[in-house]
């Protein structure tokens, strides 16, 4: 992979996608920005968009009562983990 290709990939993975503009692949963990339904507070968590046994789609709850109090407004891919530089 060339340096230009690496730079393009980094930029593509660092852009937030609004939920209204599209959803991630099912069952793939992503970073989400969620907004408090009453407080307006914004938080960042890891979650995945999935389908239940009964067929309805939802965001997996990163903590208890998440869906009652927050709504997901944007998502982006998780960054690559740190790796030692190759010599």
Long-range contacts (C-beta under 8 A, 24 or more apart in sequence): 13-76, 13-77, 13-79, 13-80, 14-76, 14-79, 15-76, 16-74, 16-75, 16-76, 17-74, 17-75, 17-76, 18-73, 18-74, 19-72, 19-73, 19-74, 19-75, 23-49, 23-75, 24-48, 24-49, 24-75, 24-77, 25-49, 26-50, 26-51, 29-78, 30-75, 30-76, 30-77, 30-78, 31-75, 31-76, 31-77, 31-78, 32-59, 32-62, 32-72, 32-74, 32-75, 33-72, 33-73, 33-74, 33-75, 34-66, 34-70, 34-71, 34-72, 34-73, 35-70, 35-71, 35-73, 36-69, 36-70, 37-68, 37-69, 37-70, 37-71, 38-69, 42-73, 43-70, 46-78, 47-72, 47-75, 49-75
